[in-house]
Amino acid sequence: MIKMASKIWNVSETMVNGGLRFCLYSSSRSRLKVAVCDSPGPMVHGCVSFCTEADSDDGLPHTLEHLVFMGSQKYPFKGVLDLIANRCMASGTNAWTDQDHTAYTLDTVGSEGFLMVLPIYIDHLLQPMLTSSQFATEVHHINGNGENAGVVYSEMQDHESEMENIVDVKLKELLFPPAHPYRVDTGGKLAFLRDSCSLQKVQDYHKRYYHLSNMLVSVCGQVPHQKLLSIMEKVEEEYLPRVPSDFTAPFQMTAPELTDFKEEQVECPSDDASRGIVEIAWFTHDPNDLETCEAILILADYFTRTAVAPMQKDFVLLEEPLASGIDMIANEEVKCRLTISFQGVPVEKLKECKAKLMSKTIPEYIKPESWDMDRMNSILDQEILNEQVKLETRIHNSLFGEIISHQLYDHGQEKLLVKRLNKIDTLQKLKAKPAEYWAQLVQTYLTGPSATVIGLPSEALVEKISKTEKARLDAQRKALGKKGLEEKKKEIEQAIWENTHKKPDADLLKKMIVEKLEEFDRFDVKSVSNSDPSSLTEAEAKFLHQFPFHTTIHSCNTQFVELIFLLDSSHLSVCQRQWLYLYTELLFDSPAIIDGVRYDADEVAKLYTKDLIEHSVHTGIRGHFDNFANIQLKVERSKLSNLAKWTEVLTKGVIFDAQRIKQVALRLVGDAKEHKRDGCTVASNLMVKNIYKQNTNSVLYDALVLEKFHEYVAELCDTNPNEVYAKLQELREALLNGSISAHFICHVEDLDAKLFDPSKWMFLNGAGTNIAEPKIPAFLELVDDSSAGKQQVVAVGGSESSFIYQVLGTVLYDGGRRSLVRDRVER
Ligand SMILES: [Zn+2]
């Protein structure tokens, strides 16, 4: 429905999946668009996006993204935007550069701060200072030691030698001609950042793409539309003269094509020469064909997720795995692209991945009879429920993605946006499709010409790259000479001074603050537990009566029930704890007894996909309270009894099976080898090992730390499986003997009391009823006393960058309860 909201704005209104109001306002004066989704809760999320097309490896989109945060012509101070945002209840500003767009986000509590910051943010985007001193510090310069530096340069240094990136670059070379917008590195290649990228180019690029006619402002949250529009009207009046008269929307090129099969192998520097990666890509459908877009995502899910997925069975869950992980990635482009990526592939098997895919998996699924339509239906049902879950809490992430896709590829057709926002309709349509439809999808898109790249790890290349880089730097220093180096030193010092000496005055900052908390929208949450029965309503008491352990209800407005089930692991010995990671990985990947019947691992996977909307197992709760093993499950209200059923299966019903344990252990070894190539992960790992005591989950719940142990377990599965079973059984009993507690997030008054059943939770009642609150260990009990002041260095061959983690620990007391504030300084 399109109507005039005012003289300036045309509005088209729709509902997101039938649940939330969504309005798209288009200005009649420029092509500026403002999208607003009335999502509930205190947070207001904003995203300003530009379509950005590049034709070189200069990294202009990325360098520009960094430079806009350095100050605008109206607010010419470095960091002023974040300073003001902080005073306006923002949790932060952020940005990303993709292959085809650049986006800037702002998240605030309440709308008042949001509306105050937005015009200042937009001024930074449309009128940044873009000075040469900013270019020097943020993008690239040569320092007094003759080394190349700069924020963007350092960032890309880490990226360029990563195996994933090297393979991706090669794959794009096979798919697109030189200088093609989908082939170029929008982040910037190092050689180009050094020699080709310049301030003038960034300024020209800014003029071409950062203006009202290429800008879309999206907002999710409780914001008065008229107030937002009147701010945007002023913004529009101010910047209208800057819209180039000859602007045509980016990405109007003809679709690329693959006419024959291509394959190449690339060497990648790596400390571990045992594992590589394989990627295979096809061009698929038109981005306006939204039904196929959705179908391909479902196809990826069907093929790769859980133990029952065909590609898991064919490549990962094998006695001798061909890969430790497998992904199917769909890229939305002028012609969409589908990539299958095999990670952690043993080098001697690098050739086998594609061969098996082409000779077994794909031919098998061209036949309709191979499809398990029962599983397909539960995947689709689960996707539909996921869309409903998003309406309650976190709509903004997926919504911004859809709006940006619309901005890029829908040629302004609003009916396509409506379709994008009503995914449930599309998913319902897919539910009606027979197996022939899915078989045809594979036939159409996965049998034609493809491009394959094999990433081969090379230890020798680590050495070679570092020698070449050293020689380049030596030559650079020599060319500059002592005098030249001194000049470089002075230049960069001068640039830093120019960027930082001006500070915003107190008057400006005083104006830009939210003085009083507004009545922002809140999620009403009431928390009660069975350890304080006096304060319970009848419904709460009835619900809590079911549980023989400490249970808290967090009652709020939701259609779902989420369980956070906690097993305290504080008392485990080191020997027991080292099995914990493998144990939790096995829970969703093993055979099990369900309602007295034994099911194979893939049948179990099928059943939980049907019964649960979300499921996960890990340690801790959102990064805290690491001593708990946490089983997290989510169901629809009407399926409440599935929570007891699956808690029982996961705590008691899992059957340990040597073959399965070996497969999972080897997959974890593969993961460790992947992590080892990433400098940032290795550094953070080392830091954690230094801070915490050895016998904590912080240290011992980690694939990298346990690499050798998992190798040993995989061997033990062949030589002495009974010992493996005994150890896992010992751990399971130890966990069940520790304190047990649960949290439920639900609307308790709306639950059907007929579904409450204490007998369903009796399986945990072996040790009798204990509803005492579990003890949370004080942070200091977990910290290694000797860690303060310690420093350690580790070499990582697969990375050109260095990483420093510095940690400062402070312990705050809050009404007798101890909580922790941890600050991480990352450089
Ligand atoms: Zn960056």
Boltz pocket constraint, residues with backbone or C-beta under 6 A from the ligand:
constraints:
  - pocket:
      binder: B
      contacts: [[A, 62], [A, 66], [A, 152], [A, 155]]
      max_distance: 6.0
